[in-house]
Amino acid sequence: MSGITSSVGLFSGIDTGALIEQLLAIDARPRQLAQQQVAILQARQTAMIAINSSMLGFNSAISSFTTSNVFESSSATSSDTDVLTATAQNRAAAGSYKFIVDRLVSTQQSLSKGFADRDSSSFGATSFTFEGIQGAVSNSTRLTELNGGNGVARGKFDITDRAGNTATIDASKALTLDDVVNAINAQQDILITATVEDGGIKITDNSGGGGNLVIQDQFGRTTAADLGIAGSFASNTVAKADLLTLNDGTALSALRDGLGIMIRDGEGKTDLEITTRDGTKHLINLGLIQQNFVTEDYTSAGVSYSKDDVYTGPPDPEPDGFEPPPIESRITQTRAATVGDLITAIESQTGGDVEVSINAATGTLTFDDLTGETISDFKIEAPSAIDTTANDL
């Protein structure tokens, strides 16, 4: 069975189907606009995701600038990598540095012979020599330790023996007195012998001439003067003693032939106990003191702190809910590094009751009690059996 379907009115001739479709299309217009807007927003979302991905990659790439200190990095190059190589850490000071390579490192091992026991068998010594304060100077004494820590300016100087022969001594690479002595004794043009004796260098003229023995620095140099041997001498011998003198700048680490003195770091540590004649005991701390300070006014669990209070830890007993205050660590006392630091620390921590000075004649320290009392003996003691500072001094 079949039929005829038509959207055109049989009597009116109006295409109602097309008319209805147009009306539906008009009604669907807002929906189409919304779909177009959704498509635009999706495109924007896709673009933002792409930008975000690119920014993440960029952020990852630049993170090395902060973690590796790229802008603070330094590099070092050597003019002769066969002799010297170098590396530079971040924040290394820029500049040009000159090094004189005098000798290359080598390994050495020394072994003594065996002994049957440790406290009764002899080891062959026939004599012992005990030296005075100046005996600390030896061939191996470094030039930087001489003249109260001011050292010796390395350079060249000339020696003219009493027969009129002249040689230039190059001590520009010398590190020790032995290096200077060897540089002098290596000269073949002059009849001179150099030795280390009595706390300094001794120059002996073996030429037999009748003129003066002349030792003078080259222009702009002070090496011979710093060694105490510069001048014109009518004798066959020139000697300089007491090159290893004591002054405010002498490093404490250089005392006792480089063994230094015992110093303990930390608050409450005591290196010396000094009892003045008025009976007062002074506890001397020569070490580094670092303390924690409260950075702002703070209250926790009823416990209050003011800014710059020293924080030593929670109260005992600790209240419930107590939270430590914000703190920062500060150095309140630096470690004594020189004889001058030692003197300052002792005089300040005794409130001026003790005066410390350097005895230039003996190369030692002198302690004077200024209290004017006679109640007690003046004492300098170790605070405990393990503290050796007093004995070291």
C-alpha positions in Angstrom: 0.0 0.0 0.0 1.5 3.4 -0.9 0.7 7.0 -0.2 1.7 10.5 -1.2 3.4 12.8 1.5 3.7 16.4 0.8 4.6 19.4 3.0 2.8 21.7 0.6 -0.8 22.5 1.5 -3.2 21.0 -0.9 -5.4 24.0 -0.9 -3.1 26.8 0.3 0.0 25.8 -1.6 2.2 26.9 1.3 5.4 24.8 1.9 4.7 24.2 5.6 7.7 21.8 5.9 10.2 24.4 4.8 8.5 27.0 7.0 8.8 24.8 10.0 12.5 24.0 9.3 13.2 27.7 9.1 11.4 28.4 12.3 13.3 25.6 14.1 16.6 27.0 12.6 15.8 30.4 14.1 15.1 28.8 17.5 18.4 26.9 17.3 20.4 30.0 16.7 21.3 30.6 20.3 22.4 27.0 20.7 24.7 27.3 17.6 26.2 30.6 19.0 26.8 28.8 22.3 28.4 25.9 20.5 30.7 28.3 18.6 31.6 30.0 22.0 32.4 26.6 23.5 34.7 25.8 20.5 36.4 29.2 21.0 36.9 28.5 24.7 38.2 25.0 24.0 40.7 26.5 21.5 41.8 29.0 24.1 42.2 26.2 26.7 44.3 24.2 24.4 46.5 27.3 23.8 46.8 27.9 27.5 47.8 24.3 28.1 50.5 24.7 25.5 51.7 27.9 27.1 51.7 26.3 30.5 53.7 23.4 29.2 56.3 25.8 27.7 56.5 27.8 30.9 57.1 24.6 32.9 60.0 23.7 30.6 61.3 27.3 30.8 61.1 27.2 34.6 63.0 23.9 34.7 65.7 25.3 32.4 66.3 28.4 34.5 66.2 26.6 37.9 69.9 25.7 37.4 70.7 29.5 37.6 69.8 29.4 41.3 70.8 25.9 42.3 74.1 26.0 40.5 74.9 29.6 41.2 75.5 30.2 37.5 76.0 33.9 37.8 78.4 33.4 40.7 80.5 30.7 39.1 84.1 31.2 38.3 86.7 29.5 36.1 90.4 29.3 36.5 93.0 28.8 33.8 96.7 28.1 34.0 99.4 29.4 31.7 101.2 26.1 32.0 99.0 23.2 32.7 102.0 20.8 32.8 103.2 22.5 36.0 100.1 23.9 37.7 96.4 23.4 37.3 93.6 25.1 39.2 89.9 25.0 39.7 87.7 27.9 41.0 84.7 27.6 43.3 81.7 29.8 43.2 82.3 33.4 44.4 86.1 33.0 43.9 87.8 36.4 43.8 88.6 37.4 40.3 92.2 38.3 39.5 95.5 37.2 38.2 97.7 35.2 40.5 101.4 34.3 40.1 102.9 31.1 41.6 106.5 30.1 41.7 106.8 26.3 41.6 110.1 25.5 43.3 109.7 21.8 43.6 107.2 19.0 43.0 105.8 16.8 45.7 107.3 13.4 46.2 106.5 10.6 48.6 108.9 9.6 51.3 108.7 7.0 54.0 111.1 6.5 57.0 111.2 3.5 59.3 113.2 3.1 62.4 114.8 -0.2 63.5 113.0 -2.4 66.0 113.5 -2.2 69.7 113.4 -5.0 72.2 111.4 -3.0 74.7 110.1 0.6 75.0 111.5 1.8 78.3 114.9 0.2 79.1 117.0 -0.4 76.0 119.2 2.5 74.9 118.7 4.0 71.4 122.3 5.3 70.9 122.0 8.9 72.1 125.2 10.1 73.7 124.1 13.7 74.7 121.1 15.9 74.9 121.0 19.7 74.3 118.4 22.0 75.9 118.0 25.3 74.1 116.7 28.6 75.3 113.7 30.5 73.9 115.7 31.4 70.7 116.4 27.8 70.2 113.1 27.5 68.4 114.7 28.9 65.3 116.0 26.1 63.1 116.8 25.5 59.4 113.2 24.5 58.8 111.7 27.6 60.4 109.4 29.3 57.9 110.2 32.9 56.9 106.6 33.9 57.6 107.1 33.1 61.3 110.0 35.4 61.8 110.1 39.0 63.1 107.0 38.6 65.3 104.9 37.2 62.5 105.7 40.0 60.1 107.9 37.6 58.1 110.6 38.2 55.6 110.0 39.9 52.3 111.5 37.5 49.7 113.7 38.9 47.0 117.4 39.3 45.9 120.4 40.8 47.8 124.1 41.0 47.0 127.0 39.8 49.1 130.5 41.1 48.6 133.1 39.2 50.5 136.2 40.9 52.1 138.3 40.0 49.0 136.0 42.0 46.8 134.0 39.2 45.1 130.3 39.8 44.7 127.4 37.4 44.1 123.6 37.9 43.9 121.6 35.8 46.3 118.1 34.9 44.9 115.8 34.3 47.9 112.7 35.1 46.0 111.6 31.4 46.2 112.7 30.8 49.7 110.2 29.4 52.2 112.5 28.6 55.1 115.7 29.7 56.6 117.3 26.6 55.1 116.3 27.8 51.7 118.2 31.1 52.3 121.2 29.4 53.7 121.4 27.0 50.8 121.1 29.8 48.3 124.0 31.6 49.9 126.2 28.5 50.3 125.5 27.5 46.6 127.4 30.6 45.3 130.8 29.8 43.9 131.9 33.4 43.3 132.2 34.3 47.0 133.9 32.6 49.8 131.0 32.8 52.3 129.5 30.2 54.6 126.0 30.7 56.0 124.5 28.8 59.0 121.5 29.0 61.3 122.8 29.6 64.9 121.6 31.4 68.1 118.2 32.1 66.8 119.2 33.6 63.4 121.5 33.5 60.4 125.3 33.6 60.8 127.4 34.7 57.8 131.1 33.8 57.9 133.7 35.3 55.5 136.3 32.8 54.4 138.0 34.9 51.7 140.9 36.2 53.9 140.5 39.7 52.3 141.1 43.0 54.1 138.0 44.9 52.9 134.6 45.0 54.3 132.0 42.3 54.2 129.0 44.0 52.5 125.5 42.7 52.4 122.9 44.9 50.7 119.5 44.5 49.3 118.8 45.2 45.6 116.7 48.2 44.8 113.3 48.0 46.3 114.0 44.8 48.3 114.3 44.3 52.1 115.2 40.6 52.3 118.7 41.0 53.9 117.4 43.8 56.2 114.5 41.5 57.3 117.0 38.7 58.0 119.1 41.2 60.0 122.3 40.7 58.0 122.3 43.9 55.9 125.2 46.3 56.3 128.9 46.8 55.8 131.1 45.0 58.3 134.9 45.0 59.0 134.7 41.6 60.7 134.6 38.1 59.3 131.4 37.3 61.0 127.9 38.7 60.8 125.2 37.2 63.1 121.6 38.0 63.7 120.0 36.5 66.8 116.4 36.6 67.9 114.7 36.4 64.5 111.8 34.6 66.1 110.6 37.4 68.3 107.3 37.8 70.1 104.8 40.6 69.5 101.1 41.3 69.3 100.9 39.9 65.8 102.6 36.6 66.6 100.2 33.8 65.8 99.3 31.6 68.8 99.6 28.6 66.5 103.3 29.4 66.0 104.1 29.2 69.7 105.9 26.2 71.1 107.7 25.4 67.8 104.4 25.4 65.9 102.5 23.3 68.4 100.4 26.2 69.5 98.3 26.4 72.7 95.1 24.6 73.7 92.0 26.7 73.3 88.4 25.3 73.7 85.5 26.9 71.8 82.0 27.3 73.3 80.1 29.3 75.9 81.0 28.3 79.4 84.4 26.8 78.5 87.3 28.0 80.6 90.9 27.9 79.3 92.6 29.7 82.3 91.8 30.4 85.9 93.5 33.5 87.2 93.3 34.3 90.9 94.3 37.9 91.7 95.8 38.8 95.1 92.5 40.2 96.3 91.1 36.7 96.2 89.0 37.1 93.0 89.0 34.1 90.7 88.7 35.1 87.0 87.6 32.5 84.4 89.2 33.2 81.0 87.6 31.9 77.8 89.8 32.3 74.7 87.7 30.4 72.3 84.9 31.1 69.9 81.5 31.8 71.5 78.4 31.6 69.4 74.9 32.2 71.0 71.3 32.2 69.9 69.3 35.4 70.1 65.6 35.9 70.0 64.7 38.0 66.9 61.4 39.5 68.1 59.2 39.9 71.2 57.6 36.5 71.7 55.3 34.7 74.1 54.4 30.9 74.2 52.6 29.0 76.9 53.0 31.9 79.3 56.7 32.2 78.7 57.8 35.6 77.3 60.9 36.7 75.5 62.1 40.1 74.5 63.9 40.8 71.2 67.7 40.2 71.5 67.3 37.9 74.6 69.8 35.1 74.7 67.9 31.8 74.1 69.5 28.8 75.9 66.7 26.4 75.4 63.1 25.6 76.7 62.4 26.3 80.4 62.7 23.4 82.8 60.0 22.1 83.3 58.8 22.8 79.8 55.1 24.0 79.8 52.6 22.2 77.7 52.2 23.6 74.2 55.5 25.6 74.5 56.9 26.6 71.1 60.5 27.9 70.9 60.9 31.6 69.8 62.4 32.6 66.5 66.1 32.8 66.9 69.3 33.6 65.0 72.9 32.6 65.8 75.5 35.3 66.4 79.2 35.2 67.2 79.7 37.1 70.4 83.4 36.3 70.8 86.0 35.4 68.2 88.7 32.9 68.8 92.0 34.3 70.0 94.4 33.9 67.1 97.4 36.1 68.0 99.3 37.1 71.1 97.5 40.5 70.9 94.2 38.7 71.0 95.3 36.7 74.0 96.4 39.8 75.9 93.1 41.6 75.1 91.0 38.7 76.2 92.8 38.3 79.5 92.8 42.0 80.4 89.1 42.5 79.5 87.9 39.3 81.2 89.8 40.2 84.4 88.2 43.7 84.4 91.6 45.3 84.2 92.9 43.6 87.4 95.6 41.8 85.3 97.9 43.5 82.9 99.7 41.3 80.3 102.8 42.6 78.5 105.5 41.2 76.2 109.0 41.0 77.7 111.2 41.9 74.7 114.3 40.8 76.5 113.2 37.2 77.2 110.6 36.8 74.5 108.0 35.8 77.1 104.7 37.1 78.5 104.6 39.0 81.8 101.4 39.0 84.0 101.0 41.8 86.5 98.4 41.9 89.3 97.0 45.5 89.6 94.7 44.9 92.5 97.2 46.1 95.1 95.9 43.5 97.6 97.7 40.8 99.5 94.8 38.6 100.6 95.7 35.7 98.3 98.6 34.5 96.1 98.5 35.5 92.4 97.8 32.3 90.5 97.4 31.2 86.9 96.0 27.7 86.8 94.4 25.1 84.6 90.6 24.8 85.2 90.9 21.0 85.0 93.4 18.2 84.4 92.6 18.1 80.7 93.3 21.8 80.1 96.9 22.6 79.2 96.6 26.2 78.2 98.4 27.5 81.3 101.3 25.1 80.8 101.4 25.8 77.0 101.9 29.5 77.8 
